[in-house]
């Protein structure tokens, strides 16, 4: 590790600490925790073992290790956005089903109240 890689390693450690703090405070779900811990592990590897970026760049035919890291980061961000959209669509479908069930229950309650008031109204008169 060279001194120029020290900021990347320190940032990776801070990032990992932040993730662990959020997990400890139960602010992240299981799937999100797994995703962010994998990201933090990759950051730690690239921060503490910088030659892996060069090896990654050579593996993909890129001349610069920075381009390899940037490309891998962009791929991870794209995948994260894709998973977030899929989760959002799943939650929207769940909310729509819950709203339909709630509307059905409200209709049933209204009908029961009308039936009950009709029966009690007839007894009083």
Z-matrix of the N, CA and C atoms (Angstrom, degrees):
N
C 1 1.459
C 2 1.518 1 108.17
N 3 1.300 2 114.63 1 130.11
C 4 1.457 3 120.10 2 179.08
C 5 1.524 4 109.26 3 -95.49
N 6 1.343 5 117.00 4 162.25
C 7 1.475 6 118.38 5 178.38
C 8 1.523 7 113.37 6 -60.77
N 9 1.324 8 116.72 7 -25.07
C 10 1.463 9 118.35 8 179.41
C 11 1.538 10 111.60 9 -72.81
N 12 1.328 11 117.60 10 -19.25
C 13 1.454 12 120.86 11 177.83
C 14 1.523 13 112.47 12 -88.40
N 15 1.314 14 116.28 13 -8.84
C 16 1.466 15 120.00 14 -177.77
C 17 1.527 16 112.76 15 -60.18
N 18 1.334 17 120.64 16 -44.17
C 19 1.481 18 118.66 17 177.85
C 20 1.525 19 112.59 18 -59.60
N 21 1.324 20 117.95 19 -39.25
C 22 1.465 21 120.31 20 178.98
C 23 1.525 22 110.65 21 -64.43
N 24 1.327 23 116.35 22 -40.20
C 25 1.464 24 119.75 23 179.49
C 26 1.528 25 111.02 24 -67.11
N 27 1.338 26 116.67 25 -41.79
C 28 1.467 27 120.41 26 179.17
C 29 1.527 28 110.05 27 -65.15
N 30 1.322 29 117.11 28 -42.59
C 31 1.476 30 120.02 29 177.82
C 32 1.528 31 110.89 30 -62.54
N 33 1.328 32 116.79 31 -39.48
C 34 1.466 33 119.64 32 178.30
C 35 1.518 34 110.78 33 -63.90
N 36 1.330 35 116.61 34 -40.04
C 37 1.472 36 119.61 35 177.81
C 38 1.531 37 111.14 36 -65.67
N 39 1.329 38 116.98 37 -42.52
C 40 1.474 39 120.07 38 178.14
C 41 1.524 40 110.79 39 -63.75
N 42 1.317 41 116.51 40 -41.58
C 43 1.459 42 121.65 41 178.22
C 44 1.529 43 110.52 42 -60.96
N 45 1.324 44 116.18 43 -45.18
C 46 1.463 45 120.77 44 179.01
C 47 1.527 46 111.16 45 -63.60
N 48 1.316 47 116.34 46 -41.80
C 49 1.467 48 120.02 47 177.58
C 50 1.529 49 111.50 48 -62.18
N 51 1.337 50 116.53 49 -40.86
C 52 1.464 51 120.18 50 177.66
C 53 1.522 52 111.81 51 -62.70
N 54 1.325 53 116.32 52 -40.58
C 55 1.472 54 120.09 53 178.91
C 56 1.523 55 109.98 54 -64.61
N 57 1.314 56 116.66 55 -45.83
C 58 1.463 57 119.51 56 -179.56
C 59 1.532 58 111.26 57 -63.88
N 60 1.313 59 116.85 58 -35.52
C 61 1.462 60 120.27 59 176.95
C 62 1.528 61 110.58 60 -64.52
N 63 1.334 62 117.01 61 -43.16
C 64 1.467 63 120.54 62 178.07
C 65 1.529 64 111.76 63 -65.53
N 66 1.317 65 116.56 64 -37.22
C 67 1.471 66 119.95 65 177.54
C 68 1.528 67 109.54 66 -65.75
N 69 1.311 68 116.58 67 -43.86
C 70 1.470 69 121.13 68 -179.67
C 71 1.528 70 111.08 69 -62.04
N 72 1.334 71 117.51 70 -35.76
C 73 1.469 72 121.14 71 178.98
C 74 1.530 73 112.37 72 -86.53
N 75 1.337 74 116.14 73 5.88
C 76 1.467 75 123.20 74 178.07
C 77 1.532 76 112.01 75 58.25
N 78 1.307 77 116.45 76 41.55
C 79 1.464 78 122.11 77 177.32
C 80 1.522 79 111.98 78 -95.14
N 81 1.322 80 117.31 79 -11.48
C 82 1.455 81 121.91 80 179.74
C 83 1.522 82 109.11 81 -119.09
N 84 1.336 83 115.90 82 141.65
C 85 1.450 84 120.42 83 174.87
C 86 1.519 85 110.43 84 -78.28
N 87 1.327 86 115.79 85 175.61
C 88 1.466 87 120.29 86 -176.46
C 89 1.522 88 111.59 87 -63.88
N 90 1.333 89 116.66 88 -45.49
C 91 1.467 90 119.56 89 -178.04
C 92 1.523 91 110.91 90 -66.85
N 93 1.344 92 116.60 91 -41.50
C 94 1.461 93 119.87 92 178.84
C 95 1.530 94 110.61 93 -65.56
N 96 1.327 95 116.31 94 -38.63
C 97 1.467 96 119.81 95 178.93
C 98 1.519 97 110.36 96 -61.69
N 99 1.317 98 115.92 97 -44.37
C 100 1.466 99 119.41 98 179.42
C 101 1.528 100 110.61 99 -60.99
N 102 1.328 101 115.12 100 -45.87
C 103 1.471 102 119.81 101 -179.90
C 104 1.526 103 111.26 102 -58.81
N 105 1.324 104 117.34 103 -48.57
C 106 1.456 105 120.44 104 -175.86
C 107 1.518 106 112.05 105 -72.11
N 108 1.335 107 117.36 106 -32.40
C 109 1.468 108 118.48 107 177.05
C 110 1.533 109 111.15 108 -68.66
N 111 1.320 110 117.52 109 -36.81
C 112 1.471 111 120.19 110 175.11
C 113 1.529 112 109.74 111 -63.48
N 114 1.339 113 115.89 112 -42.95
C 115 1.466 114 119.58 113 177.72
C 116 1.526 115 110.97 114 -62.15
N 117 1.334 116 116.46 115 -42.70
C 118 1.463 117 119.67 116 179.28
C 119 1.523 118 111.16 117 -65.45
N 120 1.333 119 116.50 118 -38.33
C 121 1.467 120 119.24 119 178.60
C 122 1.526 121 110.45 120 -63.26
N 123 1.334 122 116.07 121 -41.24
C 124 1.470 123 118.92 122 177.33
C 125 1.522 124 111.23 123 -63.60
N 126 1.327 125 115.98 124 -40.38
C 127 1.467 126 119.22 125 178.56
C 128 1.526 127 110.66 126 -64.24
N 129 1.333 128 116.31 127 -40.60
C 130 1.468 129 119.61 128 179.12
C 131 1.534 130 110.80 129 -63.92
N 132 1.326 131 115.87 130 -42.01
C 133 1.478 132 119.04 131 179.35
C 134 1.525 133 110.08 132 -63.15
N 135 1.331 134 116.22 133 -46.69
C 136 1.468 135 118.94 134 -179.39
C 137 1.526 136 111.69 135 -68.11
N 138 1.330 137 116.97 136 -29.42
C 139 1.461 138 119.85 137 -179.88
C 140 1.524 139 113.00 138 -77.32
N 141 1.339 140 116.30 139 -41.96
C 142 1.467 141 119.74 140 -175.93
C 143 1.531 142 113.28 141 -92.98
N 144 1.325 143 117.31 142 -23.14
C 145 1.468 144 120.83 143 179.04
C 146 1.531 145 107.18 144 -125.36
N 147 1.322 146 116.91 145 76.37
C 148 1.463 147 120.08 146 -171.51
C 149 1.525 148 114.20 147 -65.77
N 150 1.328 149 118.38 148 -22.21
C 151 1.473 150 118.71 149 -179.29
C 152 1.524 151 111.14 150 -67.45
N 153 1.344 152 119.00 151 -15.61
C 154 1.465 153 120.07 152 177.22
C 155 1.530 154 110.78 153 -65.79
N 156 1.331 155 116.58 154 -31.99
C 157 1.472 156 119.31 155 177.43
C 158 1.529 157 110.31 156 -64.84
N 159 1.317 158 116.40 157 -40.76
C 160 1.463 159 119.68 158 178.09
C 161 1.525 160 110.48 159 -66.08
N 162 1.338 161 116.66 160 -40.49
C 163 1.468 162 120.02 161 178.64
C 164 1.525 163 110.45 162 -64.99
N 165 1.338 164 115.70 163 -39.78
C 166 1.471 165 120.53 164 177.74
C 167 1.528 166 110.14 165 -63.46
N 168 1.329 167 116.29 166 -41.53
C 169 1.462 168 120.74 167 178.67
C 170 1.518 169 111.75 168 -63.16
N 171 1.349 170 116.02 169 -42.98
C 172 1.472 171 119.46 170 178.06
C 173 1.521 172 111.27 171 -65.20
N 174 1.338 173 116.45 172 -37.36
C 175 1.465 174 120.41 173 -178.97
C 176 1.518 175 111.40 174 -63.54
N 177 1.321 176 116.87 175 -35.42
C 178 1.463 177 120.43 176 -179.14
C 179 1.531 178 112.25 177 -97.68
N 180 1.316 179 117.38 178 6.72
C 181 1.453 180 120.72 179 176.16
C 182 1.519 181 113.81 180 77.21
N 183 1.313 182 117.15 181 22.71
C 184 1.464 183 121.07 182 178.85
C 185 1.519 184 108.86 183 -97.13
N 186 1.339 185 116.57 184 140.53
C 187 1.446 186 121.02 185 -178.03
C 188 1.513 187 114.37 186 -77.51
N 189 1.321 188 116.54 187 -28.11
C 190 1.453 189 120.52 188 -174.82
C 191 1.525 190 111.06 189 -111.40
N 192 1.322 191 117.29 190 132.27
C 193 1.473 192 119.39 191 175.63
C 194 1.525 193 111.93 192 -62.38
N 195 1.327 194 116.73 193 -32.49
C 196 1.468 195 119.59 194 178.96
C 197 1.524 196 110.96 195 -64.11
N 198 1.332 197 116.58 196 -37.79
C 199 1.463 198 120.07 197 178.05
C 200 1.524 199 110.56 198 -65.14
N 201 1.334 200 116.42 199 -36.06
C 202 1.465 201 119.94 200 178.22
C 203 1.526 202 110.79 201 -65.95
N 204 1.329 203 115.93 202 -43.97
C 205 1.466 204 120.00 203 179.97
C 206 1.529 205 109.97 204 -65.35
N 207 1.324 206 115.88 205 -43.93
C 208 1.467 207 119.92 206 179.45
C 209 1.533 208 111.09 207 -63.57
N 210 1.321 209 116.81 208 -43.23
C 211 1.465 210 120.13 209 178.28
C 212 1.518 211 112.12 210 -63.45
N 213 1.328 212 116.75 211 -43.18
C 214 1.464 213 120.33 212 178.59
C 215 1.529 214 110.41 213 -64.68
N 216 1.320 215 116.16 214 -39.71
C 217 1.469 216 119.48 215 178.54
C 218 1.517 217 111.66 216 -64.35
N 219 1.327 218 116.18 217 -42.74
C 220 1.464 219 119.29 218 178.36
C 221 1.529 220 111.44 219 -63.97
N 222 1.322 221 116.30 220 -38.15
C 223 1.473 222 119.33 221 177.22
C 224 1.530 223 110.39 222 -63.92
N 225 1.322 224 116.77 223 -41.01
C 226 1.468 225 119.82 224 179.15
C 227 1.528 226 111.24 225 -65.82
N 228 1.320 227 116.69 226 -41.42
C 229 1.467 228 120.25 227 178.41
C 230 1.529 229 110.23 228 -64.07
N 231 1.319 230 117.12 229 -42.11
C 232 1.457 231 121.08 230 178.08
C 233 1.527 232 110.50 231 -61.85
N 234 1.324 233 116.70 232 -44.87
C 235 1.469 234 119.58 233 179.44
C 236 1.525 235 110.71 234 -63.78
N 237 1.332 236 116.81 235 -40.43
C 238 1.470 237 120.35 236 179.28
C 239 1.534 238 110.22 237 -62.96
N 240 1.314 239 117.81 238 -43.94
C 241 1.467 240 121.07 239 178.19
C 242 1.521 241 111.16 240 -62.80
N 243 1.308 242 116.45 241 -39.55
C 244 1.464 243 120.27 242 178.45
C 245 1.530 244 110.91 243 -62.65
N 246 1.335 245 116.62 244 -45.26
C 247 1.467 246 120.36 245 179.02
C 248 1.530 247 111.10 246 -66.17
N 249 1.326 248 116.60 247 -36.80
C 250 1.472 249 119.65 248 178.25
C 251 1.527 250 110.86 249 -64.72
N 252 1.332 251 117.38 250 -41.59
C 253 1.464 252 120.39 251 177.74
C 254 1.523 253 111.02 252 -64.32
N 255 1.317 254 116.89 253 -42.41
C 256 1.467 255 119.87 254 178.79
C 257 1.522 256 110.39 255 -62.11
N 258 1.321 257 117.41 256 -41.51
C 259 1.472 258 121.32 257 179.19
C 260 1.525 259 110.31 258 -66.19
N 261 1.332 260 117.12 259 -40.15
C 262 1.470 261 121.13 260 179.36
C 263 1.527 262 110.66 261 -62.90
N 264 1.320 263 117.22 262 -42.47
C 265 1.467 264 121.08 263 178.79
C 266 1.530 265 110.20 264 -64.53
N 267 1.333 266 116.71 265 -39.76
C 268 1.467 267 120.58 266 178.61
C 269 1.531 268 110.05 267 -63.79
N 270 1.329 269 117.00 268 -42.62
C 271 1.465 270 120.63 269 179.55
C 272 1.527 271 111.27 270 -67.47
N 273 1.325 272 117.70 271 -37.32
C 274 1.468 273 120.31 272 177.12
C 275 1.519 274 110.99 273 -62.54
N 276 1.321 275 117.23 274 -41.54
C 277 1.472 276 120.41 275 178.07
C 278 1.520 277 110.03 276 -63.57
N 279 1.310 278 116.86 277 -41.23
C 280 1.474 279 121.37 278 179.23
C 281 1.529 280 110.42 279 -64.05
N 282 1.320 281 117.73 280 -42.43
C 283 1.467 282 121.74 281 179.00
C 284 1.526 283 110.24 282 -64.94
N 285 1.328 284 117.33 283 -40.19
C 286 1.468 285 120.98 284 178.81
C 287 1.529 286 110.62 285 -62.49
N 288 1.309 287 117.81 286 -42.17
C 289 1.468 288 121.66 287 178.58
C 290 1.527 289 109.97 288 -64.89
N 291 1.328 290 116.92 289 -42.80
C 292 1.470 291 120.22 290 178.52
C 293 1.529 292 111.27 291 -63.55
N 294 1.332 293 117.57 292 -39.49
C 295 1.469 294 120.70 293 178.41
C 296 1.523 295 110.75 294 -64.73
N 297 1.322 296 117.24 295 -39.65
C 298 1.465 297 120.21 296 177.79
C 299 1.518 298 111.18 297 -65.51
N 300 1.328 299 117.16 298 -41.83
C 301 1.466 300 120.07 299 177.68
C 302 1.521 301 110.87 300 -63.61
N 303 1.322 302 117.15 301 -41.33
C 304 1.461 303 121.35 302 179.87
C 305 1.527 304 110.69 303 -64.51
N 306 1.330 305 117.54 304 -40.44
C 307 1.465 306 120.67 305 177.55
C 308 1.521 307 110.42 306 -63.61
N 309 1.330 308 116.99 307 -39.16
C 310 1.466 309 120.23 308 178.17
C 311 1.531 310 110.35 309 -64.92
N 312 1.327 311 117.02 310 -41.91
C 313 1.475 312 120.27 311 179.08
C 314 1.527 313 110.78 312 -65.52
N 315 1.340 314 118.03 313 -40.51
C 316 1.463 315 120.87 314 178.28
C 317 1.525 316 110.87 315 -62.87
N 318 1.308 317 116.22 316 -40.88
C 319 1.474 318 119.86 317 177.87
C 320 1.529 319 110.30 318 -63.24
N 321 1.296 320 116.40 319 -42.74
C 322 1.467 321 120.93 320 179.52
C 323 1.525 322 110.93 321 -64.26
N 324 1.319 323 117.54 322 -42.11
C 325 1.472 324 121.64 323 178.80
C 326 1.525 325 109.66 324 -64.60
N 327 1.332 326 116.81 325 -43.06
C 328 1.466 327 120.03 326 179.84
C 329 1.540 328 110.63 327 -62.15
N 330 1.325 329 116.61 328 -42.16
C 331 1.460 330 120.00 329 178.59
C 332 1.521 331 111.44 330 -64.96
N 333 1.327 332 116.69 331 -39.89
C 334 1.468 333 119.52 332 178.36
C 335 1.528 334 111.37 333 -65.10
N 336 1.342 335 116.89 334 -40.18
C 337 1.466 336 120.55 335 178.88
C 338 1.526 337 110.50 336 -65.86
N 339 1.333 338 116.65 337 -41.62
C 340 1.465 339 119.70 338 178.97
C 341 1.530 340 110.95 339 -64.55
N 342 1.323 341 116.18 340 -41.26
C 343 1.456 342 120.47 341 179.00
C 344 1.535 343 110.92 342 -64.63
N 345 1.360 344 115.00 343 -41.71
C 346 1.460 345 120.06 344 -179.77
C 347 1.524 346 111.57 345 -67.28
N 348 1.340 347 117.22 346 -41.55
C 349 1.469 348 119.51 347 178.97
C 350 1.533 349 110.91 348 -68.81
N 351 1.324 350 117.55 349 -32.60
C 352 1.462 351 121.33 350 176.58
C 353 1.520 352 111.09 351 -66.77
N 354 1.338 353 116.52 352 -39.53
C 355 1.465 354 120.27 353 179.69
C 356 1.516 355 111.55 354 -70.73
N 357 1.357 356 116.24 355 -42.74
C 358 1.473 357 119.41 356 -179.71
C 359 1.526 358 111.11 357 -71.90
N 360 1.353 359 117.47 358 -32.82
C 361 1.461 360 121.60 359 177.91
C 362 1.515 361 110.69 360 -65.00
N 363 1.313 362 117.11 361 -36.50
C 364 1.453 363 121.11 362 -179.40
C 365 1.516 364 111.95 363 -71.95
N 366 1.338 365 117.75 364 -31.76
C 367 1.462 366 121.36 365 -179.69
C 368 1.519 367 111.66 366 -72.79
N 369 1.353 368 116.10 367 -37.05
C 370 1.463 369 120.33 368 -177.20
C 371 1.523 370 111.42 369 -72.44
N 372 1.344 371 117.39 370 -32.56
C 373 1.463 372 119.59 371 -175.46
C 374 1.476 373 113.54 372 -78.41
